Amino acid sequence: MITTSTVAITSTSSLTSTAIAPTTNMATSTMATSISPTTSFVTSWNTSGITVAGVTDVQGVTANKFNHPFCLVLDSARALYVTDQPNQRVQKWVVNASTGVTVAGQSNASTGITLKYLSYPSDLALDAKGNLFIVDGGNHRVVHWTMNATSATLVAGNGSAGSGNNQLSSPIGLAIDINVSTLYISDAGNHRIMKYLANATSGTVVAGGHGGGTNSSQLYNPRGIYFESSTNSLIIANNAAHNIVRWVLGATSWTLLAGSSTGLYGSTSTLLYNPSDVTLDPTGNMYVSDEGNQRIQLFLAGQSSGQTIIGVTGISENKTKTTDNISNNKNPRRIDTHHHIIPEFYAKAVEETGGDPSGWLTPKWSVEEAKEHMSHLNIETAIVSITAPGTKIYENDKKKGRILARKLNEFSNDLVKNNSKQFGFFASLPPLTDVEGTLNEIEYVHSTMKPDGYTLFTSYGLGQYLGHPLFRSIWTKLNELKSVVFIHPSEAPTPMVNRYLPQPLIDYPQETTRTASDIVLTGTRAAFPNVKIILSHAGGTLPFLAQRIAMAGSIPSLQCSRQSHQILTDFRSFYYDTALSSSIPQLMALLEFADPCKILFGSDVPYAPLPAVIDTTKSLDSFFQKNKIDKFENLWQSINRGNAKILFPGKIQD
């Protein structure tokens, strides 16, 4: 649904002045105020929306519906262009139309890597001739789509995530200087703004580019950008640093316009929480989409204190429920990437095949109980998965393994359909030793269900870890789809030490380390860089052993294809969740070792009892509360939420 209120609040990019600065006939209420784009006085703002495109509270792929619309622009004829993200397209709605027309991408929500497809498009800009520049975020590129064309031309990026001057990584925002045919792209994954001249094959870094952080020479997940020609500068929504900054082109650092300069966040008039976009009106007044606070803030020219013109100040605080907090007493709204479901038919299948070989009991589960757990832990969205043994219970029966995988995926897909704001899912696959069945299931769920990723276990068969040559074609397919892969440990080829130590307590972390090392040292990680891999439980023992394992690259007799420094780089390319891994030593090791932008919150419910998960979650919060120094100040909310939002573009909506 697109309304005059939700455009500004829920769209996470490209709040242009046409989108949020009302004309006189749009401003019919005096309950909130804004600045008219054509005058210097305050006019009224309509505080309730009128649906002009889409169907209220109904998502879909038909021409009259959207599925989480992300951004819009308005042309001179008042036609709307909307990025319909999970539907992988751009829709055009003319005034008073009852349906939209697909003008970029495919109308049936299909996606791909060729230039006729889009993958989670985010921002838009119209050129002087009314054609579209589109940020094709899932394909790590920007494309140009002329009206009535059936495919795009490549403008920026090469389709693969990277940090070279000809590459982008999860780009989000876009600004255009029409006078000199120059594009500015917020390259969020690289924490920088790239400048592309017309017909250039590579860009130049004009802001940031020094890693994510809150120093004035850095950006941290930049999102919406606005080019101000009068000052030759970029106004940047510096999302994970919770501020709006000005970066004069040619300068080496930014100056603060709104929010905190040190990464603090909150809902007062001087603070912001994950701002996602920004625009200026002709008088220099600034409008900010304060995404985390569910509001639009107006900052009069030269002022650092804003007023809420849409939304309700502090509403996000009224919705929070639990645990300790830091910085301005702001509770997190967590995205849980390690959250298990246990359908009754699956629990029965595990029991009938001899129970969980790891020695862990299978707990009871229900949707209602899952939601209760989420409430206790302040989890807003859970990306659910089936844990071990999963379909491995049928490693010796291909038919049953395939049937179980399909049944689990249908169950998960229905769960998400009925609770789209609360759940996503990682698809289950047959045992990977059934290569044909696995490839067929990937193809099926990708085309019909569009999961958020795929669950793999640490080993299959007789100790075949994930770097085994047998699985090469599976990695090839996952790389082609630029998939997210969630790796969960499964039973180790060793007996329990004693009855007090079931394998999940002591062997699972080491199994994760074994398979991560196998993936890296066999060159599998380097060969398939487009796969985004999440390691469970903070990578097991990997942060502690990484330096030791990397020695394999410097021992000639081992003939390892990866050098020691390459091994460590490959290890840092993984994502790591915090499930059951929030003691001070664990967090210190993880933060020193991993890319902080690739650490995700994980709970491990319901296999871990709720009291234990509450304790580990409080430990996570307490750690950041007690370490209020620049190094950790803005990581707490990124781990709880921000990093997952980048990893799953289009899935997480505010």
C-alpha distance (Angstrom), angle and dihedral (degrees) to the residues before:
residue distance angle dihedral
M1 . . .
I2 3.79 . .
T3 3.79 116.8 .
T4 3.77 133.0 157.4
S5 3.77 88.6 -102.9
T6 3.78 101.2 41.2
V7 3.78 94.2 44.6
A8 3.75 88.9 69.3
I9 3.78 98.9 35.0
T10 3.78 105.0 41.5
S11 3.77 102.0 27.6
T12 3.76 106.4 95.7
S13 3.75 97.3 -160.7
S14 3.79 146.2 33.2
L15 3.76 107.3 24.2
T16 3.76 95.5 178.2
S17 3.76 121.2 -171.2
T18 3.79 89.0 -105.1
A19 3.78 89.6 56.3
I20 3.78 101.0 49.1
A21 3.79 108.7 17.3
P22 3.79 105.6 78.2
T23 3.75 128.2 -139.9
T24 3.79 118.4 -132.6
N25 3.80 95.3 -93.5
M26 3.82 90.7 52.3
A27 3.78 94.5 53.7
T28 3.79 106.4 78.1
S29 3.79 105.2 141.4
T30 3.78 132.8 65.1
M31 3.81 95.2 -155.2
A32 3.80 91.7 96.8
T33 3.76 132.9 18.5
S34 3.75 139.8 -145.6
I35 3.75 139.4 165.9
S36 3.76 119.1 -89.4
P37 3.81 112.0 -123.2
T38 3.78 91.9 -131.8
T39 3.81 103.1 41.6
S40 3.78 138.5 42.9
F41 3.79 97.9 -126.5
V42 3.79 131.3 89.6
T43 3.81 114.9 -99.4
S44 3.79 129.5 -175.6
W45 3.79 125.8 -89.2
N46 3.77 127.1 -144.1
T47 3.81 104.8 -120.3
S48 3.80 95.8 -164.1
G49 3.77 124.4 60.8
I50 3.78 133.5 -126.8
T51 3.79 116.4 -147.0
V52 3.80 108.9 -121.7
A53 3.81 99.3 163.2
G54 3.77 133.6 22.7
V55 3.80 130.6 16.7
T56 3.79 118.5 -72.5
D57 3.83 111.6 -102.4
V58 3.82 92.8 -13.2
Q59 3.78 121.3 108.4
G60 3.77 126.2 -167.1
V61 3.77 148.1 128.5
T62 3.81 99.9 -104.3
A63 3.80 118.2 110.0
N64 3.81 93.7 -99.9
K65 3.81 95.4 52.6
F66 3.78 141.8 66.0
N67 3.78 134.3 -153.4
H68 3.82 106.6 -146.0
P69 3.82 101.1 -33.0
F70 3.79 108.2 -144.3
C71 3.79 112.1 -172.8
L72 3.77 141.0 1.6
V73 3.78 141.3 -165.5
L74 3.80 129.1 -168.1
D75 3.80 122.8 -139.3
S76 3.80 128.0 -149.4
A77 3.82 90.8 -91.0
R78 3.83 89.7 55.0
A79 3.81 92.4 -110.5
L80 3.80 114.3 149.5
Y81 3.80 123.3 -132.4
V82 3.81 112.0 -162.4
T83 3.79 130.9 -174.0
D84 3.80 103.7 -134.3
Q85 3.78 94.3 -162.0
P86 3.84 111.1 -166.7
N87 3.81 87.6 34.9
Q88 3.82 86.7 60.1
R89 3.79 95.9 -134.5
V90 3.81 148.3 93.2
Q91 3.79 116.3 -118.7
K92 3.80 126.4 -157.0
W93 3.80 119.1 -150.3
V94 3.78 119.2 -172.6
V95 3.80 120.7 -155.7
N96 3.84 113.1 -67.6
A97 3.81 93.3 1.0
S98 3.81 118.7 147.5
T99 3.80 94.4 -153.3
G100 3.75 137.3 32.5
V101 3.79 130.6 -127.2
T102 3.80 123.2 -133.2
V103 3.80 107.2 -121.5
A104 3.82 98.3 167.8
G105 3.78 131.8 26.0
Q106 3.79 122.8 9.6
S107 3.79 124.5 -47.8
N108 3.82 93.4 -137.4
A109 3.84 96.0 62.5
S110 3.80 93.3 -108.8
T111 3.77 118.0 148.8
G112 3.78 138.5 -166.5
I113 3.77 145.4 143.1
T114 3.81 101.3 -92.9
L115 3.80 117.8 95.5
K116 3.79 94.7 -102.6
Y117 3.80 88.8 68.4
L118 3.79 136.4 66.7
S119 3.79 127.0 -154.6
Y120 3.80 115.6 -154.3
P121 3.81 96.3 -31.5
S122 3.79 112.4 -154.4
D123 3.81 121.6 173.8
L124 3.79 130.7 28.5
A125 3.79 137.5 -162.7
L126 3.80 130.8 -177.3
D127 3.78 118.5 -135.2
A128 3.81 124.4 -143.1
K129 3.82 91.0 -86.1
G130 3.80 95.2 49.8
N131 3.80 96.3 -103.3
L132 3.79 122.4 133.7
F133 3.76 134.3 -107.5
I134 3.82 106.2 -161.6
V135 3.79 130.0 -167.3
D136 3.81 102.0 -135.9
G137 3.80 93.3 -164.2
G138 3.80 100.4 176.1
N139 3.80 89.5 53.9
H140 3.82 92.5 44.4
R141 3.78 94.1 -124.6
V142 3.81 146.3 96.4
V143 3.79 118.5 -126.1
H144 3.80 136.6 -170.4
W145 3.79 116.9 -133.6
T146 3.79 119.5 -170.3
M147 3.78 118.8 -153.2
N148 3.84 114.0 -85.8
A149 3.81 91.8 11.0
T150 3.80 119.8 135.1
S151 3.78 94.8 -147.3
A152 3.78 141.2 20.3
T153 3.77 135.8 -116.8
L154 3.78 119.4 -124.7
V155 3.79 114.9 -109.7
A156 3.82 106.5 166.6
G157 3.79 136.3 6.8
N158 3.77 126.6 23.4
G159 3.81 100.8 -113.7
S160 3.80 96.4 -95.5
A161 3.78 126.0 91.0
G162 3.79 112.7 -109.7
S163 3.77 145.9 124.8
G164 3.80 100.8 -116.1
N165 3.79 120.0 117.0
N166 3.80 88.9 -105.1
Q167 3.82 92.9 48.8
L168 3.79 138.8 73.8
S169 3.80 132.3 -163.5
S170 3.81 117.7 -149.0
P171 3.82 95.6 -30.0
I172 3.80 114.1 -163.0
G173 3.81 116.3 167.3
L174 3.78 134.6 50.0
A175 3.79 137.8 -167.8
I176 3.78 128.1 179.1
D177 3.79 132.9 -153.5
I178 3.79 98.9 -156.4
N179 3.80 93.1 -174.0
V180 3.79 93.3 68.1
S181 3.84 99.9 20.0
T182 3.79 93.6 -115.0
L183 3.80 127.5 150.4
Y184 3.80 125.6 -154.4
I185 3.81 114.9 -160.1
S186 3.79 127.5 -167.9
D187 3.81 101.0 -135.3
A188 3.80 94.1 -162.8
G189 3.79 99.0 -179.9
N190 3.81 90.3 54.4
H191 3.82 94.3 40.6
R192 3.77 93.3 -126.3
I193 3.81 145.5 101.9
M194 3.79 116.3 -120.2
K195 3.80 125.5 -154.4
Y196 3.80 118.8 -149.0
L197 3.79 122.6 -171.9
A198 3.79 120.3 -151.6
N199 3.82 112.6 -71.7
A200 3.81 92.6 1.1
T201 3.80 118.3 146.5
S202 3.79 93.6 -153.3
G203 3.77 137.2 26.1
T204 3.76 139.4 -138.8
V205 3.79 128.8 -123.0
V206 3.80 109.6 -113.7
A207 3.83 99.6 168.4
G208 3.79 134.0 22.4
G209 3.77 119.5 -15.2
H210 3.80 95.4 149.1
G211 3.79 98.5 101.8
G212 3.78 126.8 -83.6
G213 3.80 116.0 -54.7
T214 3.78 147.9 109.6
N215 3.81 100.5 -99.3
S216 3.80 113.6 117.2
S217 3.81 90.5 -111.8
Q218 3.80 91.3 55.4
L219 3.78 138.5 68.9
Y220 3.79 125.0 -153.7
N221 3.81 115.9 -149.0
P222 3.82 95.7 -33.1
R223 3.78 112.4 -155.4
G224 3.80 126.3 165.8
I225 3.82 116.7 30.7
Y226 3.79 133.6 -171.3
F227 3.81 124.6 -162.1
E228 3.81 112.9 -142.4
S229 3.78 106.9 -162.6
S230 3.81 95.4 -170.0
T231 3.83 91.4 63.8
N232 3.82 97.4 26.6
S233 3.77 88.9 -127.2
L234 3.77 142.6 122.1
I235 3.80 122.3 -122.9
I236 3.80 105.8 -150.0
A237 3.80 132.6 -163.4
N238 3.81 95.9 -140.2
N239 3.78 92.9 -160.7
A240 3.80 106.7 -173.2
A241 3.81 92.5 37.3
H242 3.84 89.3 54.2
N243 3.77 96.8 -131.0
I244 3.79 146.1 98.2
V245 3.78 114.5 -124.8
R246 3.79 138.5 -176.3
W247 3.79 118.1 -134.3
V248 3.79 113.9 -171.1
L249 3.78 109.1 -147.3
G250 3.78 108.4 -104.0
A251 3.81 93.4 25.6
T252 3.80 123.9 115.9
S253 3.79 97.9 -142.0
W254 3.78 143.1 27.0
T255 3.78 134.7 -112.7
L256 3.80 120.8 -137.1
L257 3.81 120.2 -108.9
A258 3.83 102.5 167.3
G259 3.79 138.9 -4.0
S260 3.80 127.6 23.7
S261 3.79 125.7 -34.2
T262 3.82 91.9 -148.0
G263 3.80 102.1 51.2
L264 3.81 98.6 -95.7
Y265 3.77 115.6 146.1
G266 3.80 137.9 -166.9
S267 3.79 145.5 126.8
T268 3.79 102.6 -91.7
S269 3.80 120.4 115.3
T270 3.82 91.9 -96.5
L271 3.81 98.5 44.8
L272 3.81 134.7 69.4
Y273 3.80 134.3 -161.7
N274 3.83 117.3 -144.9
P275 3.82 97.1 -30.7
S276 3.78 108.1 -155.4
D277 3.80 105.8 -173.1
V278 3.78 144.6 9.3
T279 3.79 139.0 -166.9
L280 3.81 137.2 174.1
D281 3.78 130.8 -140.7
P282 3.82 121.5 -138.1
T283 3.81 92.0 -91.3
G284 3.80 93.1 56.7
N285 3.80 97.8 -104.5
M286 3.78 112.4 144.7
Y287 3.80 129.1 -136.9
V288 3.80 118.5 -161.6
S289 3.80 129.4 -166.5
D290 3.82 97.3 -139.8
E291 3.77 93.0 -164.3
G292 3.79 100.7 179.6
N293 3.80 91.2 50.6
Q294 3.82 94.3 45.4
R295 3.78 93.9 -126.1
I296 3.80 146.8 101.0
Q297 3.80 114.1 -121.6
L298 3.80 124.6 -155.8
F299 3.80 116.7 -152.3
L300 3.78 113.2 -170.2
A301 3.80 113.6 -136.0
G302 3.80 110.8 -72.0
Q303 3.82 95.2 6.6
S304 3.80 126.6 117.0
S305 3.81 95.7 -164.5
G306 3.78 115.7 80.8
Q307 3.78 136.6 -159.0
T308 3.78 125.5 -139.8
I309 3.80 111.3 -116.8
I310 3.82 98.9 167.5
G311 3.78 126.8 25.3
V312 3.79 128.9 20.8
T313 3.79 119.7 -72.9
G314 3.80 111.7 -116.9
I315 3.81 95.8 7.3
S316 3.78 92.6 134.2
E317 3.80 90.3 57.3
N318 3.80 90.9 54.2
K319 3.79 89.4 56.3
T320 3.79 97.9 50.3
K321 3.76 120.1 100.2
T322 3.75 120.8 -179.9
T323 3.77 159.3 25.7
D324 3.75 137.5 20.1
N325 3.77 122.8 -46.6
I326 3.77 142.3 -167.8
S327 3.80 139.2 -153.1
N328 3.79 110.2 38.1
N329 3.83 93.7 -10.5
K330 3.79 93.7 -79.8
N331 3.81 116.0 161.8
P332 3.79 118.2 -145.2
R333 3.78 127.5 -115.8
R334 3.75 99.3 -146.0
I335 3.79 131.8 -147.8
D336 3.80 107.8 -153.0
T337 3.81 114.6 -151.8
H338 3.82 94.9 175.8
H339 3.79 105.8 57.6
H340 3.79 123.0 131.1
I341 3.77 133.7 -149.8
I342 3.82 126.2 -159.9
P343 3.80 113.5 -162.4
E344 3.79 112.6 -159.3
F345 3.81 93.2 -116.7
Y346 3.81 90.2 54.0
A347 3.81 93.9 49.6
K348 3.79 88.6 50.2
A349 3.82 91.9 50.2
V350 3.82 91.6 51.3
E351 3.81 90.4 50.1
E352 3.80 93.2 47.9
T353 3.82 92.0 52.0
G354 3.80 94.4 52.8
G355 3.80 103.7 -80.6
D356 3.78 131.0 -89.3
P357 3.84 106.6 -29.9
S358 3.81 90.1 -149.0
G359 3.79 90.2 70.7
W360 3.81 94.9 -114.3
L361 3.78 119.9 130.8
T362 3.80 117.6 -121.9
P363 3.82 107.9 -119.5
K364 3.78 126.8 -142.8
W365 3.79 115.5 -98.0
S366 3.79 140.4 -173.4
V367 3.79 135.7 167.5
E368 3.80 90.1 -114.6
E369 3.80 92.3 52.8
A370 3.80 90.7 47.2
K371 3.79 90.5 54.8
E372 3.79 90.0 48.4
H373 3.80 90.4 53.0
M374 3.78 89.6 49.2
S375 3.79 90.1 52.1
H376 3.81 92.2 51.2
L377 3.80 91.4 50.4
N378 3.80 96.2 38.8
I379 3.81 91.0 -118.5
E380 3.77 110.6 164.6
T381 3.81 97.8 -178.6
A382 3.80 129.9 17.4
I383 3.80 123.6 -163.9
V384 3.79 98.5 -150.4
S385 3.78 129.7 -151.3
I386 3.78 143.6 171.2
T387 3.78 112.0 -108.5
A388 3.80 129.1 -148.2
P389 2.92 136.7 -27.7
G390 3.80 86.1 30.5
T391 3.78 114.7 144.7
K392 3.81 89.4 -13.2
I393 3.80 87.1 90.3
Y394 3.82 84.3 78.9
E395 3.80 100.3 44.0
N396 3.80 89.2 129.8
D397 3.81 95.2 47.1
K398 3.81 113.1 58.1
K399 3.78 94.6 -175.5
K400 3.81 94.6 54.0
G401 3.81 91.5 43.3
R402 3.79 91.3 54.5
I403 3.80 93.1 45.6
L404 3.81 92.3 50.0
A405 3.82 92.7 48.4
R406 3.82 91.4 51.3
K407 3.81 92.1 46.6
L408 3.81 91.8 49.9
N409 3.79 91.6 49.1
E410 3.79 93.1 48.8
F411 3.80 89.5 50.3
S412 3.81 92.5 48.3
N413 3.78 92.8 45.8
D414 3.82 91.4 51.6
L415 3.81 90.0 48.7
V416 3.79 90.6 54.7
K417 3.81 93.3 43.9
N418 3.80 90.4 55.2
N419 3.82 94.8 41.7
S420 3.81 104.5 26.7
K421 3.81 96.1 157.2
Q422 3.81 93.9 49.8
F423 3.80 104.4 39.6
G424 3.76 143.8 41.1
F425 3.80 124.7 168.6
F426 3.77 146.0 -138.6
A427 3.79 108.5 -139.6
S428 3.79 121.1 -120.4
L429 3.80 120.2 -127.7
P430 3.80 133.3 -159.7
P431 3.82 114.3 -100.1
L432 3.82 104.4 -62.8
T433 3.80 90.3 -125.8
D434 3.82 83.1 74.0
V435 3.80 91.6 69.6
E436 3.80 95.9 171.9
G437 3.80 93.2 49.1
T438 3.80 91.3 46.9
L439 3.81 93.9 51.2
N440 3.79 91.3 47.4
E441 3.80 92.2 50.7
I442 3.81 92.5 48.4
E443 3.78 89.9 52.2
Y444 3.80 92.6 46.6
V445 3.80 98.9 48.6
H446 3.80 92.7 41.1
S447 3.78 92.1 55.0
T448 3.81 98.7 38.9
M449 3.82 108.7 25.9
K450 3.81 107.7 21.7
P451 3.82 97.6 -147.3
D452 3.79 121.7 -162.3
G453 3.78 90.4 -114.9
Y454 3.80 143.6 -48.6
T455 3.80 133.7 -80.8
L456 3.79 118.3 -130.5
F457 3.79 126.4 178.9
T458 3.77 123.7 -134.4
S459 3.80 96.4 -108.9
Y460 3.79 142.4 4.8
G461 3.79 135.9 -163.6
L462 3.77 115.1 -2.6
G463 3.80 99.9 -7.5
Q464 3.80 96.4 -50.5
Y465 3.82 104.1 160.3
L466 3.77 122.4 -161.1
G467 3.80 97.1 -88.7
H468 3.82 91.0 61.8
P469 3.83 114.4 127.1
L470 3.81 90.1 -124.3
F471 3.81 89.2 72.0
R472 3.81 96.9 49.2
S473 3.81 95.7 105.6
I474 3.81 90.7 49.5
W475 3.81 91.1 54.2
T476 3.80 88.4 47.4
K477 3.79 90.9 56.7
L478 3.80 93.9 45.0
N479 3.79 89.9 49.0
E480 3.80 91.2 50.2
L481 3.83 89.4 54.2
K482 3.82 92.6 43.8
S483 3.77 87.1 -128.6
V484 3.76 132.3 -174.1
V485 3.81 109.5 -125.7
F486 3.80 121.9 -161.4
I487 3.79 110.7 -157.8
H488 3.79 115.1 -157.8
P489 3.81 124.1 -176.2
S490 3.77 119.4 -112.5
E491 3.79 134.3 -171.5
A492 3.79 116.4 -43.5
P493 3.82 122.8 -130.4
T494 3.80 90.0 -111.2
P495 3.81 134.1 83.0
M496 3.79 122.8 -105.7
V497 3.81 112.4 -83.9
N498 3.80 89.5 -132.9
R499 3.76 138.8 -33.5
Y500 3.81 91.1 -84.9
L501 3.80 92.5 59.3
P502 3.80 113.6 58.3
Q503 3.78 110.8 -176.2
P504 3.83 97.3 -101.0
L505 3.81 89.7 64.7
I506 3.79 98.6 52.7
D507 3.82 113.1 0.8
Y508 3.80 102.0 44.1
P509 3.82 95.0 69.0
Q510 3.78 90.3 51.3
E511 3.80 91.9 47.7
T512 3.79 88.3 56.9
T513 3.79 89.9 51.4
R514 3.80 91.4 49.0
T515 3.78 95.5 51.9
A516 3.83 93.8 42.1
S517 3.81 89.2 52.0
D518 3.80 90.8 46.8
I519 3.80 91.4 51.3
V520 3.80 91.5 50.9
L521 3.80 103.0 38.5
T522 3.81 93.6 47.5
G523 3.81 89.1 54.3
T524 3.80 92.3 -115.4
R525 3.79 93.2 125.2
A526 3.79 93.0 50.6
A527 3.81 91.9 45.6
F528 3.80 94.3 54.3
P529 3.81 106.8 36.4
N530 3.81 96.0 156.6
V531 3.80 92.4 69.3
K532 3.79 111.3 94.3
I533 3.81 106.3 -146.9
I534 3.81 124.4 -159.6
L535 3.80 117.0 -160.7
S536 3.80 116.6 -154.3
H537 3.80 125.8 -125.3
A538 3.81 97.1 17.6
G539 3.79 90.2 -56.4
G540 3.78 94.2 -57.4
T541 3.79 107.9 -108.6
L542 3.80 94.1 -19.3
P543 3.84 98.4 106.4
F544 3.81 88.6 54.2
L545 3.82 97.1 43.0
A546 3.80 102.4 33.1
Q547 3.80 96.7 100.3
R548 3.77 90.7 48.5
I549 3.80 93.4 48.1
A550 3.81 90.9 48.0
M551 3.79 88.8 63.3
A552 3.81 85.8 80.3
G553 3.78 87.1 78.2
S554 3.78 93.0 60.2
I555 3.81 99.9 44.9
P556 3.83 106.5 93.4
S557 3.78 95.8 -158.5
L558 3.83 91.1 61.4
Q559 3.81 91.7 57.8
C560 3.80 91.6 -151.7
S561 3.80 113.0 -178.4
R562 3.81 92.1 -141.9
Q563 3.79 123.0 70.1
S564 3.79 119.9 -133.5
H565 3.80 95.3 -102.5
Q566 3.81 90.3 47.6
I567 3.79 90.8 52.4
L568 3.78 91.7 54.2
T569 3.80 91.0 46.7
D570 3.80 90.2 51.5
F571 3.79 90.8 50.4
R572 3.80 89.6 53.4
S573 3.80 90.6 53.0
F574 3.81 90.2 70.1
Y575 3.78 125.2 92.6
Y576 3.81 116.5 -127.4
D577 3.79 128.2 -155.5
T578 3.82 124.1 -150.0
A579 3.82 97.8 -135.1
L580 3.83 108.6 149.7
S581 3.81 88.4 -17.9
S582 3.79 108.5 102.3
S583 3.77 106.3 110.8
I584 3.80 115.0 124.8
P585 3.84 94.4 -106.8
Q586 3.82 91.5 48.1
L587 3.79 94.4 48.4
M588 3.80 93.8 44.1
A589 3.80 90.8 51.7
L590 3.80 92.9 45.3
L591 3.80 94.3 48.4
E592 3.79 91.8 48.7
F593 3.80 92.6 47.4
A594 3.82 109.5 33.6
D595 3.78 132.5 61.5
P596 3.84 101.6 -98.2
C597 3.80 89.3 -140.3
K598 3.80 88.4 62.2
I599 3.80 100.5 54.4
L600 3.80 114.3 106.8
F601 3.78 134.4 -170.8
G602 3.82 115.5 -108.0
S603 3.80 130.8 176.2
D604 3.85 106.8 -178.2
V605 3.79 92.8 -145.8
P606 2.98 133.1 -169.0
Y607 3.80 97.0 18.4
A608 3.78 88.5 55.8
P609 3.83 108.2 58.0
L610 3.80 113.9 -107.8
P611 3.86 94.9 -116.5
A612 3.81 89.7 54.1
V613 3.80 92.0 48.5
I614 3.81 91.1 48.3
D615 3.80 88.9 52.8
T616 3.80 93.9 49.2
T617 3.80 91.0 45.6
K618 3.80 90.9 51.1
S619 3.80 88.0 49.9
L620 3.80 89.7 54.5
D621 3.80 91.9 50.2
S622 3.79 93.0 43.1
F623 3.79 92.2 51.6
F624 3.78 91.7 59.4
Q625 3.78 92.4 40.9
K626 3.79 90.2 56.9
N627 3.81 94.9 43.2
K628 3.79 101.7 58.2
I629 3.77 95.7 161.4
D630 3.78 129.2 122.3
K631 3.78 92.3 -98.8
F632 3.80 93.9 61.5
E633 3.80 105.5 19.8
N634 3.80 99.1 101.3
L635 3.81 99.2 27.8
W636 3.78 97.3 81.3
Q637 3.78 96.0 70.5
S638 3.81 92.5 37.0
I639 3.80 90.7 57.1
N640 3.78 92.8 44.2
R641 3.79 95.2 46.5
G642 3.79 122.3 -24.9
N643 3.80 100.0 71.6
A644 3.81 92.7 49.4
K645 3.80 90.9 50.8
I646 3.79 89.2 59.1
L647 3.80 93.1 44.7
F648 3.81 92.6 51.4
P649 3.81 104.5 39.4
G650 3.76 112.3 -167.6
K651 3.80 94.6 11.2
I652 3.79 99.9 84.9
Q653 3.79 113.4 61.4
D654 3.79 128.7 -178.1
